[in-house]
């Protein structure tokens, strides 16, 4: 069996487990596995990232800047767009198939032991995400990496990634999401996310709702941690459009950095970059030593964020964005207005039924001239007809399509009628991943062929 087949077998094995949406406050199960593996997550420094939106982009920026310092990096994010090895990156590349398969073989006997312990106590076996976290931590130790940037799966306090002790805790914007698991108010959600702040750690936060800041301030004080918040301790000084992205000025914790090029669209990505810079300053220079200008410029210039306002088609222009809740949809709508010069947007929309679909539609409505509704390839997919009802209630022309291929073809044909029209595919990370594969297979960057 070759390494790719071995890695695919690992993924199939993971899929037999309880899925990522099966979440219980049981971090001690992951901790038990890691203890039996001699705590690999303690062999490197960790930057731990939570929040409601912007976690993945911020994590990727932090990793790129750290790697530009000449350090070996690990990056753990979720979910994946096309293949699960994207979730575990080493030095900016998806983990090698052989390495992930070897890590699986390494943890196998321990997983069997802990599963047996759980069964004996009447508890459920280790889940998909718990095991993926263990795999990442083991792979990073085996590499070995100097620094791991770890994105929380959900929440913070009881997330399996919270078995790592973050030297730096990064809090991206907090908003309402996963209310059934995290809480119905900003304060409740912030309390769960503040659980990643460790004793004596440095904490950096994006601009937050006042209720969230109150929670974060109290949590940091209780743990003897520092807290630096965007808008007071650091932040953007300038932001303007540039070819392929934007030009930024950032007041960091230790210095001011001017004329930084970020090859990503959207004002929110500029704020993510400021947060990432503050995080790296906190990690490498304890917040008092500036990042060398050439290192920072190189780190930001190499940043990619697949599935986030990513250009995947031309003639007509087609973007894909993984916005999957109202907060993400707000950032998308702002970016479409600020970063692109089109009069009409066709939105291909597919979402999960456990999301605030009415809120997503209401937020996207001001930007939409026509909505092409479909369903992500998932058992969790929202009913397209229900989505269409929300769109119709907003007074926007809508059509329903059986799959993404049909919706995208209709949207691209609609957009090809005018050079003032463009398309964005949004609503789900799973849909975004399918769009990337479809665009590549049909070569959308070659333009529309009727």
N, C-alpha and C positions, 0 to 999 in steps of 0.2 A: 504494500500500500504506500503510495507516495505521500509526501508531506501535506499536500492540499487535501487529499482524501482523508488523511488523519485529522486535520483541522476541522473539516466538514463533519467528521464523525463526532468530534467534541461538541460542536454546535447542536447536532441532532440529539446528543445526550442531554445537553442543557435544556433543550426544548421539551424533554419528557418531564421536567420539573415544574413546580408551580411557577406561573409566569410573573413578569415584572410588576403587574398590577396587584399581585397578591402580596400585600404589605401588612406586616404585623410589627409592633414595637418589640423586636426580639434580637437586638444587636448582639446579645451574649452568645447566640448560636454561631455567628461568624467569628466572634472572639475565641470561642472554643476551638474551632478549626485552626485558626492562626496560632494559638498557643501551642497546639500539638505540632505545628510546623516551625516552631521556634521563632514566631513573630517576625516574619520577613519584612513587614511594613515598618519596622523600627530600624532598618538598615540604611535608610536614606532620609533626606529632609522632605517635608511634605507641605505643599500649598493646597489647602482644602477650600473648595468653592461651592457655595450654595446660593439660593435666590429663586425667584420665580421665573424670570426670563433673563437671557444674556449669559447664563452660566457657561454654556459650551464655547461661545465666541470669546468670552473673557478668559476661559481656561486655555484656549488655543493661543491667545495673545501672550499670556504669561509664559507658557511653555516655549514659545518662539523667542521671546526676549531672554529667558534663562539660557536657552540653547545657544544664543548668539554670544553669551559669555564664555563659551567653550566647555560648558558643563554637559554631561550626558543626562538626558531627560526621559522621563516616562510621563504619559498623558492618559488618563482614564476618563472617558466621557460616555454618555449614553443619550438616546439610543443610537444605533448605527443607521446609515442611509442605505447601503448596499450589501456590505458583508460584515459579520460580527467582529472580525479582526481589526476593523477601524476603531473599535472602542478602546483598544489597548495599543498605544503608540509608543515606540521607542525611537528616540532621536528624530521625531517628526514623521516617521513612517509606520504604517500598520505593522503589528507584530508579525514576524516570520511564522509561516504555518508550522514549521518544525518546532519552533520554540513554544508555541501555544500548546501543541500536542504533547511535547515533553513535559510542560508544566502540568498538564492534565494527568499524565501518567504519574507524576510526582505526588500529586495530592490525592490520587485515587484511594489508597488504603486508609488515609485519614478521613476522607469523606464517608467511606463505608462505616468506619468506626462511629463517627458522630451521627450519621443517619440511624445507626442501630441504637445509640443512646437516646435519640429523640423518639424513636418508635417505642422504646421501653417505657418512656415517660408519657406516652400518649400524645406527643407533639408531632407536627408535620415535618417531613424531610426537608433538608436544605433546599432553598429555592434557586431559580435561575440566577437572580441578581446576586444573591449571597455567594454563590459559587463563582460567578464571573468576577466579583470583587476579590475573592481569594486568588483566583487565577492571575489577575492583574498584579496583585501585591507580590506573588511568588515570581512572576515573570520579571518584574522590576528588580527584585533582589538577585535573580539569576543573571540579569544583563551584564553587570549591575548598573543601576542609574545613580546619579548624584542627587537628583531632585525629582520627585513625582508630583505632578499637578493632578489632583483628584477631584472630579466633579461628583457631588452628591447625587444619588439616584432620586430620592424623594425626601424632602424635609431636612433632617439633620441629626437630631438627637439619637434616634433609634435606627438611622440608616446604616447599612452594613459598612459603608465607607468610614463611619465614625469610629471604627476600630483603629484607625490611624490617628496619630497625634499631630495635628497640623502646626507647623512652626508659624504659619500665617493662615488666618481665617479670612476668607474673602466673601463678602455678602453682596451679591448682585441685587437689583431691584426686587423688592418683595411686593407681591400682589395676591389677590384671591385666586387660588387654584387648588385642586385636590381638597376641597373643603371637607369632604366626607372623611378624610384621613388626617388632615392637618389643622382643621379648625375653621370656623365661620367668620372670623374677624382677622384683620391685619395683625393685631397684637397676638392672637393665638398662633397664627402661622409663624410670626417672627420668633415666638418663644421656642418653637420646635427647631427653626433654622439656627437660632443662637446656640443650640447645643453643640455646634462644631467648634465653638470658642474654647480653647484649652487653657489650662493654668499658665499664666505668663506669656501667652501668645501675643503676636501682633495681629490686630484685626483692622481690616480696611473695608469700608462700606460705600456703596453707591448712595446717591441721594435717596432718602426714604421718606415715607409717610411719618408724621410725628409720632404716631403710636408705635411704629416699628423702631424708631430711634430710641424711644424711651426703654423699650425692651432690650435692645442691643447695648445701650449704655449700662443698664443694670447688670446684664450678664457679664460684660467685660469687667466691670468693677468687682463683681463677686469672685472672679477668677484671676484677679490681678493682671488682667490683660490690657493692652492699650487699644484705643479705638480712634481711627482717623476716618472722617466722613467727607465724602465729596461735597464741595461747595464751601467748606470751611478749611479743611486741612490740605486739600488738593482739588484740582479740577481743570476743565478746559479754559484756555485763555482766548484761543481763536479756533475757528472751524470754517473751512470753505471747500467748495467742490474742487476736485482736480480730475484729470483724465484717469478713469479707472478706479476712482476712489475719492479720497479727501486729504486735505492738508490741515494739520493740527498744530496748535500750540498748547502745551500742557504745563501747568504749575504742579510739580510733583511735591513729595514730602521733603525732598532734599535740594531740589534745583528746578529751574524753569527750562523747558525744552521747546525750542522753536523749530518751525519748518519740518515737522515730521510727516512723512507720507504713509498713509494707511490705505492699502488697496482693497477697501471694503466700502460699500455704499451704506448710507443711513446715518442720521445724526446720532442715533442710539449707539452705533458702533464707535463713534468718537468718544462717547462717555465710557463705553466698555474699555477703550484703550487707556483712558485716564486711570480707571480703576486698576487695570493690569499693571500699569507703570508703578502706581503706589504699592501694589502687592510685591513687585520685584524689588523695589527700593527697600521694603520692609524685610524681605528675605535675605538679600545680599549685603545690604549696607545698614541694616537695623533702622532704616528710615532716615539716616543722617548722611549717607554717602551717595552722591549723584551717580547715575548710570552714565558710563562713558558715551558721549554723543554718537560715535560711530557704531557702537554696539547696539544702542537703542534704535538707531535708524535702520540697521540691518535686521534686527529682530522684528520690527513692525513691518518692514517692507516684504518680509517672507511670510507674513500671516495669510492663511487661507481660512475660510469658514464655510465649508460645503453646505449647500442647502439653505444658506442665509443670504437672501437677496443676490442669489447667484445667477449670472447670465448664462442661459443654456440654449438660446436660440436667437437667430437674427433673421430679419426680413421675413416675417415680423419678429420684433423683439419679444423674447419670452424669458421671464425670470421665474425662479422658484424660491419660495421662502417657507420655512417650517413653522410660521406663526400658528399656534394651536390653542390660543386662549385670547381673551379680549386685550390683555396687556400687550401681547405680541402683535396682535392685529393693529393696535394703535401705532406701534412703532413702524409697522409696515406701511400703513396709510401715510404717515408723515414722510417716510422715505420716498415713497412714490411721488409725492408732491415736491419734495425738496431736491431730490437727486436726479430726476428724469424729466424730460421735456416732451410729454405726450398729453394729448387732450382727452383721450378715452382709454380706459383700462377694462379689459375683459378678465374676469377672475374665475379661474377653474378652482372649485372649492370642494373639498372632501374632508370630513372631520370625524372624530370619535364621538359616540353617543354619550360618554361620560364627561364630555367637556361642555362648556357653556356655549352651545351652538347658537342660541338666539343672540347672545352677547357678541359672539364673533361676527355674525352677519350684520348686526346693528352697527358695529364698529367699522366694518369694511364698506358698508353701504355708501358713504359719501364719496368713495373713490371708484365705485363700480358703475360702468355703463351697461354691462351685461354679465350675468353670472352663469357659468356652466357647471352645474352640480353633478357630482359623481360620488363614489365611495372609495376610501382607501381599501387595499386588499387585506382586510383584517376582520375577525369576528366582532371586534369592538366598533366597527364602522357605524356611523349614524345613518339612518334611513334617508336616502337622497330626496325622497318626496317631502319628508318633514323639513329638511333644509330648504327645499324649494319654497315651501309654504312661508318660511321666515323671510326669504328673499322677496317673494311676492308682497308680503305685508309691508316691506320697506319700499315698495313701488318701483322695483328694479326688474327689467326684463330678465327672464330666467329660462333655462332649458335643462332637462334632466337627461343624464347619459349613463349607460350601463357600466362603463369602465373609463379609466383615465385616457386610454388611447382614443376612444370615441370623443370624449370631452375635449381633449387637446386638439384633435383634428378640427372640430367645430370652432374652437376658440381661435386657432391659427388662421382658419379660413375667414372668420369674422374680422380679425385684425388685418389681414392682407388687403382688405378693401380700402385702407387708408394708411398713409405713412404717419398719421397722427394717432394711430392706435397701437396698443401693445397688450401683452398677456402676462399675468402672474398666476402661478399655481401655488396654492396655499391651503392651510387648514390642518395639516398633519405631517409629522416627520416621516411617517410611512409613505404617505403620498409623495412627499418630496423625493424620497429615495427611488420610488417607482418612476417619477418624472426624469430623474437623472439618467436612469437606464434607458428609458424610452427615447429621450433626446439624443443619447449616444447612438442607439440602434438605428434611429431614423435620420441621424445627421442633421439636426435642426440648425446647426450653425452654417449649413450650406444654403439656408433659406427655404422659403415655402415653394413646394411644387404641387400645384393643384391636380 
